[in-house]
Amino acid sequence: MSTTTTTPTTPLGGPGLPQERRIVTAIPGPRSAELLARKAAAVPSGVGHTVPVHAVAAGGGVVVDADGNSLIDLGAGIAVTSVGNAHPAVVAAVQAQVAQFTHTCFMISPYESYVAVAEALNRLTPGDHEKKTALFNSGAEAVENAVKIARKATGRQAVVAFDHGYHGRTNLTMALTAKSMPYKSGFGPFAPEIYRAPLSYPFRDGLSGPDAAARAISLIEKQIGADNLAAVIIEPIQGEGGFIVPADGFLSALVDWCRENGVVFIADEVQTGFARTGAMFASEHFGIVPDLITTAKGIAAGLPLAAVTGRAEIMDASHPGGLGGTYGGNPIACAAALAAIDAFENEGLIERAQQLGARLTRRLNDLRDADPRVGDVRGRGAMVAAEFVDPETGAPDAALTAAVAKACIAEGVIVLTCGTYGNVIRFLPPLAIGDELLDEGLDVVAAALGRL
């Protein structure tokens, strides 16, 4: 670790940044502290932050702050900068598009890049059926529109979401989201006709996939009725809810039931999509083909873009003008997405996610074997989590989780917590991170846990 105290100049971003953990001040340093004070004065307290620094550059597996500290990035902006921050092809595509035009509104004057992104998603998402895609700005927008489309296509109103699910912060998506704090508390009333079913959570329920599915389906049939149900929406691997991987057979049984009952099956792949799990989409791990799939985050390497892709006959259910938005499918974001998709397909990033996942899982399982406070290690690809518990009772230990995360950040490693009970640390490194940097970050995590 460097001990230099020279005042740094602002570095360039992108993969050319030195790939090192470098601490030159306490975190936060004086410049970040000054900017945090400005944030507190200008930005509502409801807009929180996890890491007490202000970023000035990022690339590969590091984020550099305003004081010159270089932090190992194990969060990737919550699975957004999967191809790496400031990927050269993305930068070039964005610069070229900005020089051409920045906006026309696709609903006013269409442009090719929107269509090209739609074509790519129609080709890449699971299933060989005819598909169509509509573009939006955020994951929450995509989820809202998927529900709109499903309701229009079926003529039904009810929607089922699942325990531990997270789908966004708009009114409808808050209703779909399971966790109250900080996402829902005090913000109601919420959109009606939203129901919740139990998830498969192998670490805590001990059920097989088919048994967990039978439990959920029984509740749906008894409390809602298939004839009233427009859609079932689920993250194939839960994100904010704790990176919960359902038992084998759970998702496929739900899909089969939806097919038998004319219910639209929506896979929310906002966090799991685009090579994150070691497949282009997490649905592939479970052999399922969603009717509709929502994507965002990694799709455009940091620019705001989201999509709903699905069966053409369902996507076409809406009347003209029923879907869209002023900025949906912005040309700059589309340019970034096309460059990012090319990187996912042609730079070995799916394989890289698998390699990172093996490394993460091995190291975290070693921790679990050595420390009973690590109750579970789970995930797929470069989307892996450790759940912290009281070793005597198995109860969630949110205090330990928060302490470990805080200690890691103080030592220059960005980690994120999640989970309904706040007792999970999730690992979402950029797929551009190097092995040595990842290992050093995990060394810091292990040391922090040992000290606590």
C-alpha positions as CSV (number, residue, x, y, z in Angstrom):
1,M,0.0,0.0,0.0
2,S,1.4,3.4,-0.9
3,T,2.1,5.9,1.8
4,T,2.8,8.9,-0.5
5,T,1.3,12.2,0.6
6,T,1.8,14.2,-2.5
7,T,-1.3,16.1,-3.8
8,P,-2.5,14.1,-6.9
9,T,-3.5,15.5,-10.2
10,T,-6.9,14.4,-11.5
11,P,-6.1,11.2,-13.5
12,L,-7.6,10.0,-16.7
13,G,-10.2,7.3,-16.4
14,G,-10.7,4.1,-18.3
15,P,-8.6,0.9,-18.3
16,G,-5.4,2.9,-18.5
17,L,-5.6,3.7,-14.8
18,P,-3.0,1.9,-12.6
19,Q,-4.7,-1.2,-11.3
20,E,-3.8,-0.9,-7.7
21,R,-5.2,-0.2,-4.2
22,R,-3.6,3.0,-3.1
23,I,-4.5,4.8,0.1
24,V,-2.9,8.3,0.4
25,T,-5.4,9.8,2.9
26,A,-7.9,8.6,5.4
27,I,-11.2,7.8,3.8
28,P,-12.8,10.2,3.3
29,G,-9.9,12.5,2.5
30,P,-10.1,16.3,2.8
31,R,-11.3,16.9,-0.7
32,S,-14.0,14.2,-0.6
33,A,-15.0,15.5,2.9
34,E,-15.5,19.0,1.4
35,L,-17.6,17.6,-1.5
36,L,-19.7,15.5,0.9
37,A,-20.4,18.6,2.9
38,R,-21.6,20.3,-0.3
39,K,-23.7,17.2,-1.1
40,A,-25.3,17.4,2.4
41,A,-26.2,21.0,1.8
42,A,-27.5,20.6,-1.7
43,V,-29.0,17.1,-2.0
44,P,-31.8,15.6,0.0
45,S,-30.8,13.3,2.8
46,G,-33.0,10.6,1.2
47,V,-30.3,10.3,-1.5
48,G,-27.8,8.4,0.5
49,H,-24.4,6.9,-0.4
50,T,-22.4,3.8,0.5
51,V,-18.8,4.9,0.1
52,P,-17.8,8.3,1.6
53,V,-15.7,9.4,-1.3
54,H,-16.2,11.4,-4.5
55,A,-15.1,9.6,-7.6
56,V,-13.0,11.4,-10.3
57,A,-11.9,8.4,-12.4
58,A,-12.6,4.7,-12.8
59,G,-11.5,1.9,-15.0
60,G,-10.6,-1.8,-14.9
61,G,-11.2,-2.8,-11.3
62,V,-10.5,0.5,-9.5
63,V,-12.3,3.8,-8.6
64,V,-10.1,6.8,-7.9
65,D,-11.4,9.5,-5.5
66,A,-10.9,13.3,-5.3
67,D,-8.0,12.8,-2.9
68,G,-6.1,10.4,-5.1
69,N,-7.1,7.2,-3.2
70,S,-7.5,4.2,-5.6
71,L,-10.2,1.8,-4.3
72,I,-10.7,-1.7,-5.5
73,D,-14.2,-1.9,-7.0
74,L,-16.2,-4.9,-6.1
75,G,-19.5,-3.3,-6.8
76,A,-19.3,-2.1,-10.5
77,G,-22.0,0.6,-9.8
78,I,-24.4,-2.2,-8.8
79,A,-23.6,-4.4,-11.7
80,V,-23.6,-1.6,-14.3
81,T,-20.0,-1.2,-15.4
82,S,-19.6,-4.9,-16.2
83,V,-17.4,-4.2,-19.3
84,G,-15.4,-1.8,-17.2
85,N,-15.6,1.9,-16.7
86,A,-14.8,4.0,-19.7
87,H,-14.4,1.0,-22.0
88,P,-12.6,2.5,-25.1
89,A,-15.2,1.2,-27.6
90,V,-18.0,2.6,-25.5
91,V,-16.2,6.0,-25.2
92,A,-15.6,6.1,-28.9
93,A,-19.2,5.2,-29.8
94,V,-20.6,7.8,-27.4
95,Q,-18.3,10.5,-28.7
96,A,-19.2,9.8,-32.3
97,Q,-22.9,9.9,-31.5
98,V,-22.7,13.1,-29.5
99,A,-21.1,14.7,-32.5
100,Q,-24.0,13.6,-34.8
101,F,-27.1,14.4,-32.6
102,T,-28.0,14.0,-29.0
103,H,-31.8,13.6,-29.2
104,T,-34.8,13.6,-31.5
105,C,-37.2,11.4,-29.4
106,F,-37.7,8.0,-31.1
107,M,-41.4,8.5,-31.0
108,I,-41.0,11.7,-33.1
109,S,-38.2,10.9,-35.5
110,P,-36.8,7.3,-35.2
111,Y,-33.1,6.4,-35.7
112,E,-31.3,3.2,-36.5
113,S,-29.4,2.7,-33.3
114,Y,-32.6,2.1,-31.3
115,V,-33.7,-0.5,-33.9
116,A,-30.2,-2.1,-33.8
117,V,-30.3,-2.5,-30.0
118,A,-33.8,-4.0,-30.3
119,E,-32.6,-6.5,-32.9
120,A,-29.6,-7.4,-30.7
121,L,-31.8,-8.1,-27.7
122,N,-34.3,-10.0,-29.7
123,R,-31.4,-12.2,-30.9
124,L,-29.7,-12.6,-27.5
125,T,-32.5,-13.2,-25.0
126,P,-33.6,-16.7,-24.3
127,G,-35.8,-18.5,-26.8
128,D,-36.0,-18.8,-30.5
129,H,-39.6,-17.4,-30.8
130,E,-40.3,-14.2,-32.6
131,K,-39.6,-11.2,-30.3
132,K,-39.9,-7.5,-30.1
133,T,-38.2,-4.9,-27.8
134,A,-39.1,-1.5,-26.4
135,L,-36.5,0.7,-24.8
136,F,-36.8,2.8,-21.7
137,N,-34.5,4.6,-19.2
138,S,-34.2,2.6,-16.1
139,G,-34.9,-0.9,-14.7
140,A,-38.0,0.4,-12.8
141,E,-39.4,1.8,-16.0
142,A,-38.8,-1.5,-17.8
143,V,-40.6,-3.4,-15.0
144,E,-43.6,-1.0,-15.1
145,N,-43.9,-1.4,-18.8
146,A,-43.6,-5.1,-18.7
147,V,-46.6,-5.2,-16.2
148,K,-48.5,-2.8,-18.5
149,I,-47.9,-5.0,-21.5
150,A,-48.9,-8.2,-19.6
151,R,-52.1,-6.6,-18.3
152,K,-53.0,-5.4,-21.8
153,A,-52.2,-8.7,-23.4
154,T,-54.2,-10.8,-20.9
155,G,-57.0,-8.5,-20.0
156,R,-56.3,-9.3,-16.3
157,Q,-55.1,-7.2,-13.5
158,A,-53.4,-9.2,-10.7
159,V,-49.6,-9.5,-10.6
160,V,-47.6,-11.9,-8.3
161,A,-44.1,-11.0,-7.1
162,F,-42.0,-12.9,-4.6
163,D,-40.6,-12.6,-1.1
164,H,-37.2,-10.9,-1.0
165,G,-37.8,-9.4,-4.5
166,Y,-36.7,-6.0,-5.6
167,H,-38.1,-4.3,-8.7
168,G,-37.6,-0.6,-8.3
169,R,-38.6,2.6,-6.6
170,T,-41.5,3.9,-8.6
171,N,-45.0,3.5,-7.1
172,L,-45.8,0.2,-9.0
173,T,-42.3,-1.2,-8.5
174,M,-42.3,-0.3,-4.8
175,A,-45.5,-2.4,-4.6
176,L,-43.7,-5.3,-6.2
177,T,-40.6,-4.9,-4.0
178,A,-40.7,-6.9,-0.8
179,K,-38.4,-4.9,1.5
180,S,-39.8,-2.0,3.4
181,M,-36.7,-0.1,4.6
182,P,-35.4,1.8,2.8
183,Y,-37.4,1.3,-0.3
184,K,-41.1,1.6,0.7
185,S,-41.5,2.8,4.3
186,G,-43.7,5.9,4.4
187,F,-44.2,6.2,0.7
188,G,-47.6,4.5,0.3
189,P,-50.3,3.9,-0.7
190,F,-49.0,1.6,-3.4
191,A,-50.4,0.4,-6.6
192,P,-53.2,-2.2,-6.1
193,E,-53.6,-5.8,-7.4
194,I,-50.1,-6.8,-6.4
195,Y,-49.7,-10.1,-4.4
196,R,-46.7,-11.8,-2.9
197,A,-45.7,-15.5,-3.0
198,P,-43.0,-17.4,-1.1
199,L,-39.6,-17.7,-2.8
200,S,-37.3,-20.8,-2.9
201,Y,-34.6,-19.9,-0.4
202,P,-32.6,-23.1,0.0
203,F,-30.4,-21.8,2.9
204,R,-33.4,-21.0,5.0
205,D,-36.4,-23.1,3.9
206,G,-34.7,-26.4,3.1
207,L,-37.2,-27.2,0.3
208,S,-36.5,-28.8,-3.0
209,G,-37.3,-26.6,-6.0
210,P,-40.5,-28.5,-7.0
211,D,-41.8,-28.4,-3.3
212,A,-41.1,-24.7,-3.1
213,A,-42.9,-24.1,-6.4
214,A,-45.9,-26.2,-5.2
215,R,-46.1,-24.1,-2.1
216,A,-46.1,-20.8,-4.1
217,I,-48.5,-22.1,-6.7
218,S,-50.9,-23.3,-4.0
219,L,-51.0,-19.9,-2.5
220,I,-51.5,-18.2,-5.9
221,E,-54.4,-20.5,-6.8
222,K,-56.1,-20.1,-3.4
223,Q,-55.6,-16.4,-2.8
224,I,-55.7,-14.9,-6.3
225,G,-56.9,-17.4,-8.9
226,A,-55.2,-18.1,-12.2
227,D,-58.1,-16.5,-14.1
228,N,-57.4,-13.1,-12.4
229,L,-53.6,-13.2,-12.9
230,A,-51.9,-11.2,-15.6
231,A,-48.3,-11.9,-14.7
232,V,-45.8,-13.5,-12.4
233,I,-42.6,-11.5,-12.1
234,I,-39.4,-12.8,-10.5
235,E,-35.6,-12.2,-10.6
236,P,-34.1,-15.6,-11.6
237,I,-31.4,-14.8,-9.0
238,Q,-32.5,-12.3,-6.4
239,G,-30.5,-9.1,-6.3
240,E,-31.2,-6.6,-3.5
241,G,-33.0,-9.5,-1.7
242,G,-29.7,-11.3,-1.0
243,F,-28.5,-13.0,-4.2
244,I,-30.8,-15.9,-3.4
245,V,-30.4,-18.7,-6.0
246,P,-33.6,-20.8,-6.1
247,A,-33.4,-24.5,-5.9
248,D,-33.3,-26.4,-9.1
249,G,-36.8,-27.0,-10.5
250,F,-38.4,-24.0,-8.8
251,L,-38.4,-21.6,-11.8
252,S,-39.2,-24.2,-14.4
253,A,-42.3,-25.4,-12.4
254,L,-43.5,-21.8,-12.2
255,V,-43.0,-21.3,-16.0
256,D,-44.9,-24.5,-16.7
257,W,-47.8,-23.4,-14.5
258,C,-47.9,-20.0,-16.2
259,R,-48.0,-21.6,-19.6
260,E,-50.8,-23.9,-18.6
261,N,-52.9,-20.9,-17.2
262,G,-52.2,-18.2,-19.8
263,V,-50.2,-16.1,-17.3
264,V,-47.3,-14.0,-18.6
265,F,-44.0,-15.0,-17.0
266,I,-41.7,-12.0,-16.6
267,A,-38.0,-12.5,-15.8
268,D,-36.5,-9.4,-14.2
269,E,-32.9,-9.6,-15.3
270,V,-32.0,-6.0,-14.6
271,Q,-29.2,-7.0,-12.3
272,T,-28.5,-10.5,-13.6
273,G,-28.3,-9.7,-17.3
274,F,-25.4,-9.3,-19.7
275,A,-22.9,-11.9,-18.7
276,R,-23.0,-11.0,-15.0
277,T,-23.8,-14.6,-14.0
278,G,-21.6,-16.4,-16.4
279,A,-24.3,-16.6,-19.0
280,M,-25.7,-13.8,-21.1
281,F,-28.9,-14.0,-19.0
282,A,-29.4,-15.9,-15.7
283,S,-32.5,-17.6,-17.1
284,E,-30.2,-19.7,-19.1
285,H,-28.8,-21.4,-16.0
286,F,-32.3,-22.7,-15.2
287,G,-33.3,-23.7,-18.7
288,I,-36.3,-21.3,-18.7
289,V,-37.6,-19.1,-21.5
290,P,-39.5,-16.1,-20.2
291,D,-42.4,-14.5,-22.0
292,L,-41.0,-11.1,-21.2
293,I,-37.6,-10.1,-19.9
294,T,-36.6,-6.8,-18.4
295,T,-33.0,-5.6,-18.7
296,A,-31.0,-2.5,-17.7
297,K,-27.8,-1.9,-15.7
298,G,-25.0,-3.6,-17.7
299,I,-26.8,-3.0,-21.0
300,A,-25.1,0.3,-21.8
301,A,-22.0,0.4,-19.6
302,G,-23.2,3.2,-17.4
303,L,-25.5,5.2,-19.6
304,P,-29.2,5.1,-18.8
305,L,-31.0,2.5,-20.9
306,A,-33.4,-0.3,-20.2
307,A,-35.5,-2.7,-22.2
308,V,-38.5,-5.0,-22.3
309,T,-38.0,-7.9,-24.7
310,G,-40.6,-10.5,-25.3
311,R,-42.9,-12.6,-27.4
312,A,-44.0,-10.5,-30.4
313,E,-47.7,-11.2,-29.9
314,I,-47.5,-10.1,-26.3
315,M,-45.4,-7.0,-27.0
316,D,-47.8,-6.0,-29.8
317,A,-50.8,-6.0,-27.5
318,S,-50.4,-2.3,-26.6
319,H,-52.1,0.3,-28.8
320,P,-49.9,2.8,-30.7
321,G,-48.6,5.4,-28.3
322,G,-49.2,3.2,-25.2
323,L,-45.4,2.6,-24.8
324,G,-42.6,5.0,-25.0
325,G,-41.2,8.1,-23.2
326,T,-39.3,11.2,-24.1
327,Y,-35.8,9.8,-23.5
328,G,-36.5,6.1,-23.9
329,G,-33.8,4.6,-26.2
330,N,-31.8,7.9,-26.3
331,P,-29.3,7.7,-29.2
332,I,-26.2,8.2,-27.0
333,A,-27.3,5.4,-24.7
334,C,-28.0,3.2,-27.7
335,A,-24.6,3.8,-29.1
336,A,-23.1,2.8,-25.8
337,A,-25.2,-0.3,-25.7
338,L,-24.2,-1.5,-29.1
339,A,-20.5,-1.1,-28.2
340,A,-21.1,-2.9,-24.8
341,I,-23.0,-5.7,-26.4
342,D,-20.2,-6.2,-28.9
343,A,-17.8,-6.4,-26.0
344,F,-19.9,-9.0,-24.1
345,E,-20.1,-11.1,-27.3
346,N,-16.6,-10.8,-28.6
347,E,-14.2,-10.1,-25.7
348,G,-14.7,-13.3,-23.7
349,L,-16.7,-11.6,-20.9
350,I,-19.1,-14.5,-20.3
351,E,-16.1,-16.8,-19.8
352,R,-14.4,-14.1,-17.7
353,A,-17.5,-13.9,-15.4
354,Q,-17.3,-17.7,-15.0
355,Q,-13.6,-17.4,-14.0
356,L,-14.3,-14.6,-11.5
357,G,-17.1,-16.6,-10.1
358,A,-15.0,-19.6,-9.5
359,R,-12.3,-17.5,-7.8
360,L,-14.9,-15.7,-5.6
361,T,-16.7,-18.9,-4.6
362,R,-13.5,-20.7,-3.7
363,R,-12.2,-17.8,-1.5
364,L,-15.5,-17.2,0.2
365,N,-16.1,-20.9,0.8
366,D,-12.6,-21.0,2.4
367,L,-13.9,-18.2,4.7
368,R,-17.1,-20.1,5.5
369,D,-15.1,-23.3,6.3
370,A,-13.0,-21.3,8.7
371,D,-15.6,-19.0,10.3
372,P,-19.1,-20.2,11.2
373,R,-20.4,-16.6,11.0
374,V,-20.3,-17.0,7.3
375,G,-23.5,-19.0,7.0
376,D,-23.9,-19.3,3.2
377,V,-22.0,-18.6,0.0
378,R,-24.1,-18.5,-3.2
379,G,-24.4,-17.1,-6.6
380,R,-23.5,-17.6,-10.2
381,G,-20.6,-16.2,-12.2
382,A,-19.4,-12.8,-11.0
383,M,-22.6,-12.4,-8.9
384,V,-21.7,-14.0,-5.6
385,A,-22.7,-13.3,-2.0
386,A,-21.9,-14.3,1.6
387,E,-24.6,-14.3,4.2
388,F,-23.5,-13.6,7.8
389,V,-25.3,-15.2,10.7
390,D,-25.1,-15.8,14.4
391,P,-23.2,-19.1,14.5
392,E,-25.3,-20.4,17.5
393,T,-28.8,-19.7,16.1
394,G,-28.4,-19.1,12.4
395,A,-30.2,-15.7,12.8
396,P,-29.2,-13.0,10.4
397,D,-26.3,-10.8,11.7
398,A,-26.8,-7.4,10.1
399,A,-24.5,-5.6,12.6
400,L,-21.6,-7.8,11.6
401,T,-22.3,-7.4,7.9
402,A,-22.4,-3.6,8.2
403,A,-19.2,-3.6,10.3
404,V,-17.3,-5.8,7.7
405,A,-18.4,-3.5,4.9
406,K,-17.4,-0.4,6.7
407,A,-14.0,-1.8,7.6
408,C,-13.4,-2.8,3.9
409,I,-14.3,0.6,2.6
410,A,-12.0,2.3,5.1
411,E,-9.2,0.0,3.7
412,G,-9.9,0.9,0.1
413,V,-12.2,-1.9,-1.0
414,I,-15.8,-1.1,-2.2
415,V,-18.2,-3.7,-1.2
416,L,-22.0,-3.6,-1.1
417,T,-24.5,-5.1,1.3
418,C,-27.9,-6.4,0.5
419,G,-30.6,-8.8,1.7
420,T,-34.0,-8.6,3.3
421,Y,-32.3,-8.8,6.7
422,G,-29.3,-6.6,5.8
423,N,-26.9,-9.5,6.5
424,V,-25.4,-10.2,3.0
425,I,-22.3,-8.8,1.3
426,R,-22.5,-9.1,-2.4
427,F,-19.6,-9.2,-4.8
428,L,-20.2,-7.7,-8.3
429,P,-16.7,-6.8,-9.7
430,P,-16.3,-5.4,-13.1
431,L,-15.6,-8.2,-15.5
432,A,-12.5,-6.2,-16.5
433,I,-10.9,-6.6,-13.0
434,G,-7.6,-8.6,-12.8
435,D,-7.1,-11.7,-10.7
436,E,-4.5,-10.1,-8.4
437,L,-6.7,-7.1,-7.7
438,L,-9.7,-9.3,-6.9
439,D,-7.6,-11.5,-4.6
440,E,-6.3,-8.4,-2.8
441,G,-9.8,-7.2,-2.3
442,L,-10.9,-10.5,-0.9
443,D,-7.8,-10.5,1.4
444,V,-9.1,-7.2,2.8
445,V,-12.6,-8.7,3.4
446,A,-11.1,-11.7,5.2
447,A,-8.9,-9.6,7.3
448,A,-11.8,-7.3,8.3
449,L,-13.9,-10.3,9.2
450,G,-11.0,-11.7,11.3
451,R,-10.6,-8.4,13.2
452,L,-14.3,-8.3,14.0
